[in-house]
Amino acid sequence: MITADNQQWLRDNALKVLDSVVDAIITINAQGIIQSVNEATLGLFGYTSAELVGQPVTQLMPEPYRNQHQSYIENFLTTRQAKIIGIGRELSAITRDGHVFPIYLAVNEIKTDQGSYFAGIIRDLTEQKANQQALLEQRERLAQVGRLSTMGEMTASIAHEINQPLTAIAAYAQACMKLLEKDDADLARVADGLRKLNAQSLRAGAVIERIQRFVRHEGSQKEMVDVNELMRDLLHLAAADARLHSVELNFELQPDLPALYCDPVQIQQVALNLIRNAIDAMLEVDCVHGRDIVVSTRMVGTQAEVAVKDLGTGVSEENEPMLFSPFHTTKAEGMGMGLSICRSIMLEHGGDLSFVNNEEGHGSTFYFRLPAGEDNE
């Protein structure tokens, strides 16, 4: 309980209390003129108290906030509709020497007999933003490692996928050469052979281009995408691996899903990792429960879901607690980073990655969900 003596002490020592606060505190009147500042404000912006008190608070703001500020105050006093006041938001501020830096600004109204005043609490977000950027870069490097690891594990299927068109190219080239060696060469057949040779070379080139695009992807590049199109495009990478292991991929894509705001390559990376894990889980039991893997999409509330259902071993109670932990793996030659990287990608996208063991008793379904539309922008 605050007593009368406490209240008097607070009034007498108000400025000392404000100066002890680590965040900058500024009070202004309804005209945007600075009435008081604490010590943290002076340290943050590089001014003296005399240089700030009595001056427009806009001198601490870069554009476009400088021109917008007074209209925010007037709009609030007229309509009482808060856009910043009473809400708080991230903005930018500018120091005396012109350095622009990120801040979090919380503003509240102070009503007095002389009218409305406003107190703003300013927190410097420079270090926080730097840490966030470092974390993002670390996640992107881990994602790159994950893509390289996945491609390494798929070496056999990739070689098989490229070898087929290369074999066809060699066969068509030899056939065309033999036709041209004849005195009465059938140029129509030669032309047909060359067309087929060209088609196979484009096929091989497309495989290589798709792998390069997947592996070389650098930096998070989010955009509005059709998740069904992402899965159809992924089929070109995943199908070769499935065929090599005599596993059937079935896609069940719910039509007319809303677009997602995401990094398309990273989302494909997560789906491909789940498909490869599904293949490995089924091979572990020699596909005794079947050879079908189902990749599906659907809406769950406001989120779009991508699920991969296998007929493999399922997840044991022993492995479940550590499933998404770094370096935990049930594979003889695995690094144990795949699911951990995938979950970090999902968290960075505002989504999640999880699983359920299938009710039929065979295998499991791993799925991830992302906010639909522009909710994740």
BAKOLTI-366802 format. One record per residue: x, y, z of N, C-alpha, C, O in turn; residue in one letter. Coordinates in steps of 0.2 Angstrom, whole numbers, plus 5000, padded with zeros to 4 digits. Layout:
<kekols>
XYZXYZXYZXYZA ...
</kekols>
This chain:
<kekols>
500449945000500050005000500450065000500950075004M 500350114996500750174995500450225000499850245000I 500850245005500550295010500650365008500950375002T 500450415011500550485010501250505010501450545005A 501650475014502350495015502650465008503150495006D 502450405006502750375000502650414994503050424990N 501950444994501850484988502250544988502450564983Q 502350574994502750634994503450624992503750664988Q 503750564994504350544992504450544985504950564982W 503950504982503950494975503950564971504350574966L 503550604973503450674970504150714971504350744966R 504450704976505050744977505650714973506150754972D 505650654972506150614969505950594962506350544959N 505450614959505250594953505750594947505850544944A 506150644947506650654942507250604943507550574938L 507350594949507950544951507650474949508050434946K 507050464950506750394948506850384941507050334938V 506650434937506650434930507350424927507450384922L 507850464930508550454928508850384930509350374927D 508550354934508750284936508550234931508750174931S 508050244927507750204922508250194916508550244914V 508350124914508850114908508550134901508950144897V 507850134901507550154894507550234894507450264899D 507550264888507450334887506650354888506250314886A 506550404892505950424893505850504891506250544894I 505350514887505250584885504550604886504150564884I 504450664888503750694889503650754884504150794883T 503150754881502950804876502250834877501850804880I 502150894875501450924875501050904869501350874864N 500450924868500050914863500350944856500050924851A 500750994857501051014851501750984849502051004844Q 501850934852502450894850503150924853503650904850G 503050964858503651004860503950964867503550944871I 504550944867504850914872504850954879505051004879I 504550914884504450944891505050924896505250964900Q 505250864895505750834899506050774896505750734892S 506650754898506950694896507350674902507550704906V 507550604902507950574907508650564905508750574899N 509050544909509750534908509850484902510350494898E 509450434902509550384897509450414890509750384885A 508950454889508850494883509450524880509550524874T 509750564885510350604883510950554880511250574876L 511050494884511550454882511350414875511850404871G 510750404874510550374868510550414862510750394857L 510350474863510350524857510950564856511050594851F 511350574861511950614861511850694862512250734860G 511250714865511150784866511150794873511250754877Y 511250864875511150884882510450904883510050904878T 510250904889509550924891509350984888508750994886S 509751034888509551104886509451104878509051144876A 509751054875509751054868509051024866508851024860E 508750984870508150944869507450984871506950984868L 507551004878506951024881506751094877507151134876V 506051094875505851154872505851144864505651194860G 506151094862506251084855505751024852505450984856Q 505551034846505050974843505350904844505950894842P 504950864846505250794847505350764840505750714840V 505150794835505250764828505950764826506250734821T 506450804830507150814828507450744830508050734828Q 507150704834507350634835507150584830507250524832L 506750604825506450554821506650564814506750624811M 506850514810507050514803506350514799505850504802P 506450524793505850524788505650444787506150404788E 505050424786504450474786504150484792503650524792P 504350464798504050474804504050544806503550574809Y 504550584804504550654806503950694803503650734807R 503750684797503150724794502550694797502050724797N 502550634799501850594801501750614808501150604810Q 502250624812502150624820501550674822501150644826H 501550734820501050784823500350764821499850774825Q 500250734815499650714813499350654817498750644818S 499850614819499650554824499350584830498750564833Y 499650634833499450664839498750694838498250684842I 498650734833498050774832497450724830496950734832E 497650674827497150624825496850584832496250574832N 497350574836497150544842496750584847496250564849F 496950644847496550694851495850714849495450724852L 495850704842495150714839494750654839494150664840T 494950594837494550534836494650484842494250444843T 495150494846495350444851495550374849495450324852R 495650374842495850314839496650304839496950344836Q 496850254843497550254844497950214838497750154836A 498450234835498850204830499550184833499850134832K 499750234838500350214841500250224849500450184853I 499950284851499850294857499350244861498850224859I 499650224867499350164870499450094867499150044870G 499850094862499850024858500650004859500849954861I 501050054856501750034855501950004849501549964846G 502550014846502749984840503449994838503750034842R 503749954834504449964832504450024826504050024822E 504950064828505050124823505850134822506250094824L 506050184819506750204819506750274822506350314822S 507350284825507550354828508250374825508550334822A 508350444826509050464823509350504829509050544833I 510050494829510450524834510650594832510550614827T 510950634836511250704835511750694829511750744825R 512150644828512550644823512350604816512650594812D 511650594816511350574810511250494810511050474805G 511450464815511450384815510650364816510350384821H 510450324811509750304812509750234815510150184813V 509350214820509350154823508650124825508250174825F 508550064826507850034827507750044835508150034839P 507050064836506850074843506150034844505850024839I 505950024850505250004852505050064856505350084861Y 504450094853504150154856503450144859503050114856L 503450154866502750144869502550214872502950244875A 501950244870501750304871501150304875500650264873V 501050344880500450344884500250424885500650464886N 499550434886499350504887499350514894499150474898E 499450574896499450604903498950664903499150714900I 498450654906497950704906498050754912498050724918K 498050814911498150864917497650924916497250924911T 497650964921497151024921497351064915496951104912D 498051064913498251104907498151074900498451104895Q 497851014900497750974894498150914894498450884899G 498250884888498550814887499250824886499550864882S 499650784889500350774888500450704886500050654887Y 501050684884501250614881501950594884502350634883F 501950534887502550514889502750454884502350404883A 503350454882503650404877504150364880504650394883G 504150304881504750254883505050224877504750194873I 505650234876506050214870506550164872506950174876I 506550104869507050054870507450044863507150034858R 508150044864508550034858508549964857508749924861D 508349944850508349884848508949854844508949804840L 509449904844510049884839510349814841510449774836T 510449804847510749734849510349684847510549624845E 509649694849509149634848509149624841509049564839Q 509049674836509049664829509649624826509649584822K 510249644829510849614827510849544829511049494825A 510649524835510549454837510049414833510149354831N 509549444831509049414827509349404820509149344817Q 509649454817509949444811510549384811510549344806Q 510949384816511449334817511049264817511349214814A 510549254821510149194822509849174815509849114813L 509649224811509349204805509849184800509749134796L 510449214800510949194796511249124798511349084793E 511249104804511449044807510948984804511148934802Q 510249004805509748954802509848944795509748884792R 509948994791510048994784510648944782510648904777E 511248954786511848914785511648834787511848794783R 511248824792511048764794510648734788510648674787L 510148774786509748744780510148724774509948674771A 510648764773511148754767511448684768511548644764Q 511748674774512048614776511548554775511648504773V 510848564777510348514777510248494769510148434768G 510248544765510148534758510648494755510548444751R 511348514757511848474754511848404757512048354753L 511648394763511648324766511148284762511248224761S 510548314761510048284757510248254750510148204748T 510548304747510748284740511348234740511348194736M 511748234746512248184746511948114747512148064745G 511448114751511048054753510648024746510547964746E 510548074742510148054736510648044730510348044724M 511248034731511748034725511547974721511547984714T 511447914723511247864719510647874714510647864708A 510147904717509547914713509647974708509347964703S 510048024710510148074706510548054700510448064694I 511048004701511547984696511047934691511147944685A 510647904694510147864690509747904686509547884680H 509447954688509048004685509348034679509048044674E 510048054680510348084675510648034670510748054664I 510847974672511047924668510547904662510747884657N 509947904664509447884659509447924653509547904647Q 509347994653509448034647510148034644510148034638P 510648024648511348024645511347954641511647964635L 511147904643511147844639510747844633510947824627T 510147884633509747894627510047934622510047924616A 510447994625510748034620511347994617511348004610I 511747954620512247914617511947874611512147864606A 511347834613511047794608510747834602510847804596A 510447884603510247924597510747954593510747954587Y 511347974596511848004593512247944588512347964582A 512247884591512547834587512147814581512347794576Q 511447814583510947794577511047844572511047824566A 511047914573511047964568511747954564511747964558C 512247944568512947934564512947874559513147884554M 512547824561512547764557512147774551512247754545K 511547814552511147834546511447884541511447874535L 511947924544512247974540512847934536513047964531L 513047884538513647844535513347814528513747794524E 512747804528512447774522512447824516512347884517K 512547794510512447834504511847864503511747924501D 511247824505510647854504510347864511509747844512D 510647904515510447924521509747954522509547994518A 509347924526508647944527508648004532508648004538D 508648064529508748124533508148144537508248174542L 507548114535506948124540507048084546506948104552A 507348024546507447984552508048014556508048014562R 508548044552509048074556508848134560508948144566V 508348174557508048234560507648214566507648244571A 507348154565506948134571507348114577507248124582D 507948074575508348054580508748114584508848114590G 508848174580509148234583508648264587508848294593L 508048264585507448294590507448254596507448284602R 507448194596507448154602508048164606508048164612K 508648164603509248184606509248244610509448254616L 508948294607508848364610508448364616508548394621N 507848324615507348324621507748284627507648314632A 508148234626508448204631508948244634509048244641Q 509348284630509848334633509548384637509748404643S 508948404635508548454639508348424646508248464651L 508148364645507848324651508448324656508348334662R 509048304654509648294659509848364661509948374667A 509748414657509948484659509448514665509648544669G 508848494664508248514669508448484675508348514681A 508648414675508748384682509348424685509348434691V 509848434682510448474685510248544687510448564692I 509848574683509648644685509248644691509348684695E 508848594692508348594698508748574704508648604709R 509248534703509748514709510148574711510248594717I 510448614706510848674707510348724711510648754716Q 509748734708509348784711509148774719509148814723R 509048704720508948684727509548694731509448714737F 510148674729510748674733511048744734511248764740V 511048784729511348844729510948904732511148954733R 510348884734509848944736510248974742510448944747H 510249044742510649074747510149134750509849174746E 510149134756509749194759508949174759508749154754G 508649194764507949184764507549234760507649294760S 507149204755506849244750506049224750505849184746Q 505749254754505049244755504649274750504749334748K 504049244748503649264743502949234743502949174747E 502449254740501849224740501849164735501949174729M 501649104737501749044733501148994734500749004739V 501048954729500548904729500848844731501248814728D 500648814737500948764740500848694736501348654736V 500348694733500248634728500748634723500948584721N 500848694720501348694715502048674717502448644714E 502148694723502848684726502848604727503448574726L 502348574729502348494730502448464723502748414722M 502048494718502148454711502848464708503148424705R 503148524710503848534707504348494711504848464708D 504148484717504648434722504648364719505048324720L 504048344716503948274713504548254709504848204709L 504848304705505348294700506048274704506448234702H 506148304710506748284714506548214718507048174718L 505948214721505848154725505648084722505848034724A 505348094716505148034712505747984710505647924711A 506348014708506847974706507147934712507247874712A 507147964718507347924724506847874726507047814728D 506247884725505647834726505747774722505647724724A 505847794715505847744710506447694711506447634711R 507047724713507647684715507547634720507847584720L 507047654725506947604731506247574730506047544735H 505947574724505347534722504747554727504447514729S 504747624729504247654733503847694728504047734724V 503147694730502647734726502447804729502247794735E 502547854726502347924729501647944726501547944720L 501247954731500547974729500448044732500448054738N 500148084727500048154730499248164730498948154725F 499048184736498348204737498348274739498348294745E 498248324734498248394735497548424735497248424730L 497348454741496748494741496748554736497148594737Q 496248554732496248614727496048674730495848684736P 496248734727496148804729496348814736495948854740D 496948794738497248814744497448894744497648914738L 497348934749497649004748498449004748498748954750P 498649054745499349054744499749064751499449084756A 500349044751500749054757501349104756501649104751L 501449144762502049184761502649144765502649144771Y 503049124760503649084763504249084758504149114753C 504749054760505349034756505248974753505248914756D 505048974746504848904743505348854743505248794744P 506048874742506548814742506548784749506648724750V 506548824755506548794761505948754763506048704766Q 505348774760504848734762504848664758504648614760I 505148664752505248604748505748564752505748504752Q 506248594755506748564758506448524764506648464765Q 506048554768505648514773505248454771505348404773V 504848464765504448414763504948354760504748294761A 505448374756505948324754506248284759506348224759L 506448314765506748284770506248234773506348174775N 505548254774505048204777504948144772504848094774L 504948164765504848104761505448054761505347994761I 506048084761506648034762506647994768506847934768R 506448024774506347994780505847934780505947884782N 505347954776504747904775505047844771504847784773A 505447854766505747804762506147754766506147694766I 506547794770507047754775506647714780506847654781D 506147744782505747704787505447644784505347584788A 505147644778504847584775505347534773505247474773M 505947554771506547514769506747474775506947414775L 506747504781506947474787506547414789506847364792E 505947404786505547344788505347314781504847274780V 505847324776505747294769505047304766504847264762D 504747354768504047374765503547324766503147314761C 503547284771503147234773502347254773501947214772V 502247324775501647344776501347384769500847404769H 501747384764501547414758502147464756502647474759G 502047484749502547534746502347604745502647634741R 501747624748501447684746501647734751501547724757D 501847794749501947854753501447904750501447924744I 501047934755500547984753500748054755500848064761V 500848104750500948174752500348214751500048214745V 500148244756499448274755499548344758499948364761S 499048384755498948454757498248464759497748434756T 498148514764497448524766497448594771497948614773R 496848614772496848674777496648644783496148604784M 496948674789496748654795496648724799497148754801V 496048744800495848814802496148864797495948864792G 496548904800496848954796497548944793497948984790T 497748874794498448854792498348804786497948764786Q 498848804782498948754777499448704779499948714782A 499248644778499648584781499848544775499548524770E 500548524776500848474771500948414775501348414780V 500748354773500848294777501148234773501048234767A 501648194776501948144773501748084777502048074782V 501348034774501147974778501547914775501547904769K 501847874779502247814777501947754780501547754784D 502247694778502047634781502647594784502747534783L 503047634787503647604790503547584797503147554799G 504047604801504147584808503747624813503647594818T 503547684811503247724816503747754821504347734820G 503547794826504047824831503947794837503347794840V 504447764840504347734847504347784852504547844852S 504047764858504047804864504747824866504847874869E 505247784865505947794867506247854863506547894866E 506047854857506347904852505947974852506248024850N 505347964854504948024853505148094857505148144854E 505448084863505648144866506248184863506248244863P 506648144859507248174856507148184849507648194846M 506548174846506548164839506748224835507048214830L 506648284838506848344834507448374837507648434835F 507848344841508448364844509048364839509048314836S 509448404839510048404835510448344837510548324843P 510748304832511148254832510848184835511148134836F 510148184835509848124837509648094831509248124827H 509748034830509647994824509547914825509847894830T 509047884821509047814822509347784816509347724815T 509647824811509947794805510647774807511047814810K 510947724804511647704805512147754802512647764805A 511947794797512447844794512147914794512347954791E 511647924798511347994798511748034803512048014808G 511648104801511948154806511448174811511748204816M 510848164811510348184816510248254816510048284821G 510348284810510148364809509548374805509248434805M 509348324801508748344797508148364800507948424798G 507848334805507248354808507348424812506848464812L 507948424815508048484819508048544814507848594816S 508448544809508448594804507748614801507548674800I 507348564800506748574797506248604802505848654800C 506348594808505948624813506148694814505748744815R 506748714814507048784814506748824808506548884809S 506748794802506448824796505648844798505448894796I 505348794800504648804802504548864807504048904806M 504948864812504848914817504948984814504649024816L 505448984810505649044807505149074802505049134801E 504649024800504149044796503449054800502949064797H 503549044806502949054810502448994810501848994812G 502748934808502348874808502648824813502948844818G 502448764812502748704816502748644812502448634807D 503148594815503248534812503148474818503348484823L 502748424816502548374821502448314818502548304812S 502148264822501948194819501448164823501348184829F 501148114820500748064824500847994821501047984815V 500847944825500847874823500247854820499747874823N 500247824814499647804811499147764815499347714818N 498547774815498047734819498047664817497847614821E 498147644810498147574808498747534811498647474810E 499147564814499747534818500347524814500847494816G 500347544808500947544804501147614801500747654798H 501747634803502047694801501847754804501447754810G 502047814802501847874805501747924799501847914793S 501447984802501248044797501648104800501448124805T 502148124797502448194799502148244795501948244789F 502048304798501648354795501948424797502148434803Y 501848474793502048544795501448584793501148574788F 501348644797500848684795501148764795501548774799R 500848804791501048864790500448914789499948894787L 500548974792499949024791499749034784500249044780P 499149034782498949044775498949124774498849164778A 498849134768498849204765499449244767499949224767G 499349304769499849354771499949354779500349404781E 499749304783499749314790500449304792500649334798D 500949284788501549274791502049324788502649324789N 501749374785502249434782502549474788502849524786E 
</kekols>
